[in-house]
């Protein structure tokens, strides 16, 4: 199996070598469906480390999310990029991505099944502490990460970056063991105020330990450089919101893992 090893720059202490990160693709299955994810970790690891699932946006597994896994690995975590669609399914445009994502949005049991398969695969990764697990997701992936929490999966935390907040089974919030952090663009037209209100009501009724942070002037996809900067489209990158949300996630992980 192909293995990629690369050194990350940005030293915190002069004279110390940067952590060497190793990443490789991993084939796994959900029943008869072959999936292909990606795991990243520090090459020199002693003892067990927290594990983090990364659920991509509706375009599926890509280099962008492998890079995010690498950043998480550099922070000391073992990161696993989940494949929701299947090994051979890689959308090439928004039309194809919408069609694939809709299959799972309209079939939440299947969505949950696919992300639970990723969780089981993460648990098998070398050096993962299966008592310290979390999931993060972007856009469609945020929806998936929240659905994973609603299953009652043994997670310490879940982070949604500009994710869809709706669910057909809000009562399942009572199953949540994970703390929840929802990072949201205040001007996101794709997640309407009614969905935000319903999500907050769901969290309260489920007695979930939850936080929600709104980023002013940010729209959908604010962490995605490929989205461009034209906010009039409702989908655009915002460097400040990207930086702030990543820091919020880091602080959240510091709370749940340490």
C-alpha positions, 0 to 999 in steps of 0.5 A, a space after each residue: 500500500 502506498 505510503 506518503 511520508 513528509 515533514 511539516 514545517 513551522 517549528 515552535 522551538 528553534 533547533 528542534 526538528 519538525 514532526 515527521 508525518 506519515 500518511 497512507 490510504 486504507 481500504 475498508 468495507 461497509 458490508 459489501 461496499 469497498 471504501 478508501 480512506 486516509 490515515 495520518 499520524 506522526 511517524 515517531 509515536 510513543 503510547 496511545 494518541 487521540 483519534 479524529 475522524 475527518 469527514 469531507 464536504 460533498 466532493 468526498 476524499 481529496 488532497 485538501 482533507 488529507 492535508 487537514 489530516 496531516 495538520 491534525 497529526 502534527 498536533 499529535 492526533 491520529 486522523 482518519 479521512 472517512 470515505 462515505 461514498 465508496 472507493 470508486 466514487 469521486 465526484 468531479 463537479 457540483 452536480 455529481 457531488 449533489 447527487 451523491 450527497 443527496 443519496 445519504 441525506 435522504 437515507 440517514 441510516 445509510 449515512 450513519 452506517 458509512 461513518 460508523 464503518 469509518 469509526 471502526 476503522 479508526 479504532 484499528 489504526 496504530 497508536 489510537 486510544 479508543 477511549 479518546 475519539 472525536 469527529 470533525 466534518 465540513 459542509 456535508 461532512 458536518 451533517 455526517 459528523 453530527 449524525 454519528 454523534 446522534 447514534 450514541 457513538 463513544 465520542 468525546 466530541 464532534 465539530 461541524 464546520 459550516 455543516 448542515 444542521 438538520 436531521 429527521 430524528 432530532 429526538 436522537 440527540 438524547 443518545 449523544 455522548 459527545 460534546 458538540 461544537 458547531 462553527 457557523 457562518 452568520 450569513 450562510 444562506 444554505 443553512 437557514 435560520 429555521 435549521 439553526 433554531 431547530 438544531 439549538 432546540 434539539 441540543 437543549 431538549 437532548 441535554 447535550 453539552 454544546 456550543 455554537 459560534 457564529 462568524 460575522 460576514 462569513 457564508 457557507 464553505 468559509 474554510 474552503 479556499 477553492 470556494 473563491 471569495 465571491 460571497 454573493 454566491 453564498 459559498 466563499 472562503 473567509 480567511 479570518 473565519 477559517 483561522 478562528 474556527 480552526 483555533 476554536 477546534 483546537 481549544 475544544 480538543 484541548 478541553 476534551 482530550 487533556 
